[in-house]
Amino acid sequence: MADAIPYLSHEQQEALLDGPTLAPPAGVTSNFINPENNNGLAYGVIAACVTVATLCLMIRGYARLVLFKQLKPEDYMIVVAFGTYITWTVFSLLLSKTPGYFVHSWNIPLQDTIETVLYVHYAGVFYSITLPLIKIAIVTEWTRMLVPRGTKNTFLYICYGMIGFQICAMISFVVALCCVCTPYEKIWNITLPGRCFKKVNIDVAAAAVHLTSDLVILFLPQRVIWNLQMSFRKRLGVSVFFSLGILACISAAFRLGVTVTYATEPDQLYYFGPVIFWAFAEMTCGFVIACLPSTPKILKDSGVLPKAKRAMRSLVGLKNSTLRSTSKPMGGTSVTNPSSNYRKIDEYGVPLKDLQPSESTEKLRDDSSSGKMDNGIVRTTRVTVKQEYVNDAGTNAIDHHALWRNQDKV
C-alpha cells in the first residue's frame, strides 16, 4: 500500500483511491463488488476462542466469589484483561466487514483500506494490553502459590523480574504502535501528509518477545514443583497441570511465523487473517492457564471429584472381584486376597460402614472349644491416618492424626 498520496491533484487522488490496493496478477481482473472471502472460518475461530475464554473466567469467578469468598489483585487484572480481550474481538469482527478475511488486495479499493488499517491498529493496541496483563496475573498468583510466606528466593525474584518485564513490554509496544506515524491519524489515513515507520517491524518484535516470555513462564515453576515434599505421582500431576503453558508457546510460535509472512508478503491484506487467529489462540490459552487452577476446588466442593474417584475405585474393585472369581481352585474354595481387608482413605474420606472386619480379627477365639467365655480383650483395632497436602503458602506438609484404638472386651 502507498504510504501517502498528498502531493497528487484531487483528481489523481480520487483515481488512485478508487483503484485496487495492489495491482492484480496478469490475467486477473479486480472484483470490488463481491470478492471471495473466508469469513465463515473467522467467525468459527473467534466464537470458539471467546467461548473458551468466557467459560474459564466464569469458572475462576465462581471459585473466587462463591467458594473462597475473596478476590486477589490478580483477579482484577484478569477481569481488565478480559475487557480488553472483548474490545480486541470487536475490532476483529469489524475486519470481516472491511475488507473481509482472506480477500486479496487487488479486490479491495485503496480507499477501503483506510477503515481496515484503523481496525488493525486498535486491535493491535488492545492485544498489546491484554496479553501482558494475563501473564502478570499468572506470575503474581504463582508467587502466592509456590513461595512460602516470608520467604525470598530465586524463584520469587525471577517472578518479580518477569512482572516488570511484562509491564515494560506493554507500555513500550502500545507507545510504539501509537507513535508509528506522525501525525497520529496518518497511521490509517494515507491521504494525510506526514511520515511513518514500518509497523510490521513492531509486530514481529512483539511476537518474538511474547514467545520468549511464554517459554520462560512454561519452565519457571518446574524446579519448585519437583522440589516439593510430595509423592512422585502428585508432583507429576502438578507439573503437567502447570505445563499447560506449552499451548501458549505453540500459539505464540505460530503467530511469530505468520507475522513474518505477513510482514514480507506484498498482499498483506490477505495474510492478516492467520495473524488474528493465532493471536486469538495465544490470548485464549492465557485465560486457560490463569483460570483453570480453580477447577479442582470447584469439582471437590461440588462433589463431582469425590464421586468420580469412588466410581473409579468401584470399577477397579469390580474388575478385581471378577478376576478373583475366575481364579478359584477346582475344589470350589476361593483364594483369599489379604489386601481386601484394607481400604485406602484419601482426602475425601471413605464411609466407615464400608470397612469390613477381617476374619483374622473377628475369629480370634473358637467359642466351641470352651464352655464359657473368659473376660478379656478379644480384639484390638488400630488405625493410623496420615494426610499429605500442600498448604496455602505452597509448601508441603504431612499431618499425623491421633491414633484411634478400640478394644472389645467380653
C-alpha positions in Angstrom: 0.0 0.0 0.0 1.1 3.5 -0.6 2.4 5.5 2.4 1.0 8.8 1.3 -0.7 10.5 -1.7 -0.9 14.1 -0.5 1.0 15.7 -3.3 -1.3 14.5 -6.1 -4.0 16.6 -7.6 -7.6 16.0 -6.3 -8.5 14.1 -9.5 -5.4 12.0 -9.3 -6.1 11.1 -5.6 -9.6 10.2 -6.4 -8.5 7.9 -9.3 -5.9 6.3 -7.1 -8.3 5.7 -4.1 -10.9 4.2 -6.4 -8.3 1.7 -7.8 -7.1 -1.6 -6.4 -4.8 -1.6 -3.4 -2.4 -3.9 -5.2 -2.1 -4.4 -8.9 -3.7 -7.8 -9.9 -1.6 -10.6 -11.4 -1.6 -11.0 -15.1 -4.8 -12.3 -16.4 -6.8 -11.5 -13.2 -9.5 -8.8 -13.0 -10.2 -7.0 -9.8 -13.6 -7.8 -8.2 -14.8 -4.9 -5.9 -18.4 -6.0 -5.8 -18.4 -9.4 -4.1 -14.9 -10.7 -3.7 -14.3 -14.2 -2.4 -13.6 -14.4 1.3 -13.5 -16.9 4.2 -15.4 -15.0 6.9 -17.0 -18.3 8.0 -13.7 -19.6 9.2 -13.0 -16.4 11.0 -16.4 -16.5 12.8 -15.8 -20.0 13.9 -12.3 -19.3 15.3 -13.5 -16.2 17.1 -16.6 -17.8 18.5 -14.6 -20.8 19.8 -11.9 -18.7 21.4 -14.3 -16.3 23.1 -16.4 -19.1 24.4 -13.4 -20.9 26.0 -12.1 -17.6 27.5 -15.6 -16.8 28.9 -16.1 -20.2 30.4 -12.6 -20.0 32.1 -13.4 -16.6 33.5 -16.8 -17.9 34.9 -15.0 -20.9 36.5 -12.5 -18.6 38.2 -15.2 -16.1 39.2 -17.3 -18.9 40.8 -14.4 -20.2 42.7 -13.3 -16.8 44.0 -16.7 -15.3 44.8 -18.6 -18.4 45.9 -16.1 -20.8 47.3 -13.1 -18.7 48.5 -15.3 -15.6 49.0 -12.3 -13.3 48.4 -10.6 -11.6 45.5 -6.9 -11.1 44.9 -5.1 -8.4 42.8 -4.7 -10.9 40.0 -8.4 -11.4 39.8 -8.9 -7.8 39.0 -6.2 -7.9 36.4 -7.8 -10.9 34.7 -11.2 -9.0 34.6 -9.5 -6.0 33.0 -7.7 -8.3 30.5 -11.0 -9.9 29.6 -12.4 -6.4 28.9 -9.6 -5.5 26.5 -9.9 -9.0 25.0 -13.5 -8.4 24.2 -12.6 -5.0 22.7 -10.0 -6.7 20.5 -12.7 -9.2 19.5 -15.0 -6.3 18.3 -12.3 -4.9 16.1 -11.5 -8.4 14.7 -15.2 -8.8 13.8 -15.2 -5.4 12.1 -12.4 -6.7 9.9 -14.9 -9.2 8.5 -16.9 -6.4 7.0 -14.0 -4.3 5.6 -12.3 -5.9 3.8 -13.2 -9.5 4.9 -10.9 -12.4 5.8 -8.7 -13.9 3.1 -9.5 -11.3 0.5 -6.7 -10.4 -2.0 -5.6 -6.8 -2.1 -6.4 -6.4 -5.7 -10.0 -7.0 -4.9 -10.1 -4.1 -2.4 -10.3 -0.4 -3.4 -7.5 1.6 -1.8 -9.9 3.9 -0.1 -11.4 0.9 1.8 -8.0 0.2 3.4 -8.3 3.4 5.5 -11.0 1.8 7.6 -9.2 -1.6 7.6 -5.9 -0.1 8.9 -7.9 1.7 11.6 -9.3 -1.6 12.9 -6.0 -3.3 12.6 -4.3 -0.6 14.6 -6.7 -0.6 17.5 -6.8 -4.4 17.5 -3.0 -4.4 17.9 -3.1 -1.9 20.7 -5.6 -3.9 22.8 -3.7 -7.1 22.0 -0.6 -5.5 23.4 -2.5 -4.7 26.6 -4.4 -8.0 27.1 -1.5 -10.5 26.8 0.9 -8.8 29.3 -2.0 -8.3 31.8 -2.8 -12.1 31.7 0.9 -13.0 32.2 1.3 -10.6 35.1 -1.8 -12.1 36.7 -0.4 -15.6 36.2 3.0 -14.9 37.7 1.5 -12.9 40.6 -0.6 -15.9 41.6 2.4 -18.2 41.3 4.3 -16.1 43.9 1.4 -16.8 46.3 1.1 -20.4 45.5 4.7 -21.6 45.2 6.6 -19.3 47.6 6.1 -19.8 51.4 5.1 -16.7 53.2 8.1 -14.6 54.4 10.4 -16.4 52.1 12.6 -14.7 49.5 14.2 -17.0 47.0 15.4 -17.1 43.4 12.0 -18.1 42.1 10.4 -15.1 43.7 13.0 -12.6 42.2 12.6 -14.2 38.7 8.8 -13.7 39.1 9.3 -10.1 40.0 11.6 -9.6 37.1 9.0 -11.2 34.7 6.3 -8.9 36.1 8.5 -5.9 35.5 9.4 -7.1 32.0 5.7 -7.5 31.1 4.9 -4.0 32.3 7.7 -2.5 30.2 6.7 -4.6 27.2 3.0 -3.5 27.5 3.9 0.2 27.7 6.6 0.0 25.0 4.5 -1.7 22.4 1.4 0.4 22.9 3.5 3.6 22.7 5.3 2.3 19.6 2.1 1.4 17.8 0.6 4.9 18.6 3.8 6.7 17.5 4.5 4.8 14.3 3.2 7.7 12.3 3.3 11.5 12.6 0.6 12.8 12.9 -1.3 10.1 14.7 -4.2 9.9 12.3 -1.8 9.2 9.4 -1.5 5.6 10.8 -4.7 4.7 8.9 -5.4 7.8 6.7 -2.9 7.7 3.8 -4.2 10.9 2.4 -2.6 13.0 5.2 0.9 14.4 4.9 3.5 13.1 7.3 5.9 10.3 7.8 5.7 6.7 9.1 8.0 3.9 10.4 7.5 0.3 9.3 4.8 -1.0 11.6 5.5 -4.6 10.6 8.8 -4.4 12.5 6.9 -3.7 15.7 4.6 -6.6 15.0 7.4 -9.1 14.5 9.3 -7.8 17.6 6.1 -8.1 19.8 5.5 -11.7 18.6 9.1 -12.6 19.3 9.0 -11.0 22.8 5.8 -12.8 23.7 7.1 -16.2 22.6 10.2 -15.7 24.7 8.2 -14.8 27.8 5.9 -17.7 27.2 8.8 -20.1 27.2 10.2 -18.6 30.4 6.8 -18.9 32.1 6.5 -22.5 30.9 9.7 -23.7 32.6 9.7 -21.2 35.6 7.7 -23.3 38.1 9.0 -26.7 37.3 12.1 -26.7 39.6 9.9 -25.5 42.5 7.3 -28.2 41.8 9.8 -31.1 41.6 11.4 -30.0 44.9 8.1 -30.2 46.8 7.9 -32.9 49.5 5.2 -34.9 47.7 4.9 -38.3 46.2 6.2 -38.6 42.6 2.7 -39.2 41.3 1.4 -36.0 42.8 4.4 -34.0 41.7 4.0 -35.3 38.2 0.3 -34.3 38.2 1.1 -30.8 39.4 3.9 -30.5 36.8 1.6 -31.5 34.0 -1.0 -29.1 35.2 1.5 -26.2 35.2 2.7 -27.3 31.7 -0.5 -26.1 30.1 1.7 -23.1 29.1 3.0 -25.2 26.2 -0.2 -24.4 24.4 0.5 -20.7 24.7 4.1 -21.4 23.4 2.8 -23.3 20.4 0.3 -20.5 19.6 3.0 -17.8 20.0 5.4 -19.7 17.8 2.8 -20.0 15.0 1.9 -16.3 15.5 5.5 -15.3 15.0 5.7 -17.4 11.9 2.5 -16.0 10.3 3.6 -12.4 11.3 6.9 -12.8 9.5 4.9 -14.0 6.4 2.5 -11.1 6.8 5.5 -8.6 7.0 7.2 -9.9 3.9 4.3 -10.5 1.6 3.1 -7.7 -0.7 -0.5 -8.9 -0.4 -0.7 -8.1 3.3 -4.5 -7.8 3.5 -4.8 -11.5 2.5 -2.3 -12.7 5.2 -3.5 -10.7 8.2 -6.2 -13.4 8.9 -3.8 -16.1 10.3 -2.1 -13.4 12.4 -5.5 -12.6 14.0 -6.4 -16.3 14.5 -3.1 -17.2 16.3 -3.2 -14.0 18.4 -6.7 -15.2 19.5 -5.4 -18.6 20.3 -2.5 -17.1 22.3 -4.7 -14.9 24.4 -7.2 -17.7 25.0 -4.5 -20.0 26.2 -3.5 -17.3 28.6 -7.0 -17.3 30.1 -7.0 -21.1 30.3 -3.7 -21.1 32.2 -4.9 -18.2 34.5 -8.3 -19.6 35.4 -8.1 -23.4 35.3 -6.3 -23.8 38.7 -9.7 -23.0 40.3 -11.3 -26.1 38.7 -10.2 -28.8 41.2 -11.6 -26.8 44.1 -15.0 -26.5 42.3 -15.0 -30.2 41.5 -14.2 -31.1 45.0 -16.7 -28.9 46.7 -19.5 -29.8 44.3 -18.9 -33.5 45.0 -18.1 -34.3 41.4 -14.4 -35.3 42.0 -15.1 -37.5 45.1 -17.9 -39.3 43.2 -15.7 -39.8 40.2 -12.9 -41.2 42.4 -15.3 -43.6 44.2 -16.8 -44.7 40.9 -13.3 -45.4 39.6 -12.5 -47.4 42.7 -15.7 -49.3 42.4 -15.0 -50.1 38.8 -11.5 -51.3 39.7 -12.9 -53.3 42.6 -15.4 -55.0 40.3 -12.7 -56.0 37.9 -10.6 -57.4 40.7 -13.6 -59.3 42.0 -14.1 -60.8 38.6 -10.5 -61.8 38.3 -10.6 -63.5 41.7 -13.8 -65.4 40.9 -12.2 -66.7 37.7 -9.1 -67.8 39.6 -10.9 -70.1 42.2 -9.3 -73.5 42.7 -11.0 -76.6 41.3 -12.2 -77.7 44.8 -14.5 -74.7 44.9 -12.7 -72.8 47.6 -11.8 -69.3 46.8 -8.4 -67.7 47.3 -8.5 -65.1 50.0 -6.9 -61.8 49.0 -5.3 -60.3 52.1 -5.4 -56.8 50.6 -9.2 -56.9 50.6 -9.2 -56.3 54.3 -7.7 -52.8 53.8 -9.2 -49.6 52.4 -7.3 -46.5 51.3 -8.7 -43.3 52.9 -8.0 -40.4 50.6 -8.5 -36.7 51.2 -12.3 -37.0 50.5 -12.8 -39.8 53.0 -14.5 -43.2 52.8 -17.7 -44.3 54.5 -16.8 -46.2 57.7 -19.7 -48.6 57.1 -17.8 -50.0 54.1 -14.9 -51.1 56.2 -15.4 -54.8 56.8 -13.5 -56.5 59.6 -11.3 -59.4 58.6 -11.8 -62.9 59.7 -8.4 -62.8 61.4 -9.8 -60.2 63.8 -13.3 -61.5 64.2 -12.5 -65.1 64.9 -9.6 -64.7 67.3 -11.3 -67.3 69.5 -13.1 -70.6 68.9 -16.1 -70.4 71.1 -17.0 -74.0 70.5 -13.8 -75.1 72.3 -14.8 -73.5 75.5 -17.9 -73.9 77.5 -17.8 -70.4 78.8 -16.2 -67.2 77.7 -13.5 -65.5 79.8 -13.4 -61.8 80.3 -10.6 -60.1 78.5 -9.6 -58.3 75.3 -11.0 -60.1 72.3 -9.9 -57.7 69.5 -7.8 -54.6 69.2 -8.1 -52.3 66.2 -5.5 -49.7 65.4 -5.9 -47.2 62.6 -3.2 -44.6 61.6 -4.3 -41.7 59.5 -1.7 -39.8 57.5 -2.7 -36.8 55.4 -0.3 -35.2 52.9 -1.2 -31.8 51.5 0.1 -28.5 50.1 -0.7 -25.6 52.3 -1.7 -22.1 51.2 1.9 -21.0 51.0 2.7 -23.7 48.5 4.8 -25.8 50.9 4.3 -29.5 51.5 3.3 -30.8 54.9 2.2 -34.1 56.4 -0.2 -34.4 59.3 -0.2 -37.5 61.5 -3.5 -37.6 63.2 -4.2 -39.2 66.6 -4.3 -42.9 66.6 -7.6 -44.5 67.2 -7.6 -47.5 69.3 -10.6 -49.7 70.1 -10.6 -52.7 72.4 -13.6 -55.0 72.6 -14.0 -56.9 75.9 -16.3 -59.7 76.9 
